[in-house]
C-alpha cells in the first residue's frame, strides 16, 4: 500500500488544502504521519519501543516522555518533541522493508535496520529500537 500511495502523490499537480497520511514500518514500532499543503509539508514519526541513549539530551523543562517523537519540515532541522507517548498501533499503511518514498520534500527509506528520513536540506533522522539519530 505504501508504494502505491507514494506513486499517487508524486503525480498530483498540487495538493489539496492539506493532505495527511500515515505509514508504519512492518514491525509496527515506528509510525509516521505526513502533512502536505501548497505552502509547506511536515513529517512526524514516533518510535514506540526504544532503548539506548536518546538522539538529543532531554531539555531541562521537559517533564513528559522524551526520545520517542521526531518532527521536521521540508526545510530546516529536526525537532524532538517532549510529549506523552502514544502507544496506539493501528490504522497505518505499511512501508515494507526496502521501500523508499519521496513526497512533500522528504525521502524516507524503510529497511530491516530502521527508518531513515531526510528533507531537502539534508537534515533528517534514523530510527530503530536500539539507535535514534538526528542529522
Beta strands, then each sheet from edge to edge (+ up, - down):
strand 1: 19-25
strand 2: 30-36
strand 3: 41-47
strand 4: 69-73
strand 5: 79-81
strand 6: 93-95
strand 7: 100-103
strand 8: 106-111
strand 9: 114-119
strand 10: 124-127
strand 11: 132-134
sheet 1: 5+ 4- 3+ 2- 1+ 6+
sheet 2: 7+ 8- 9+ 10- 11+
end
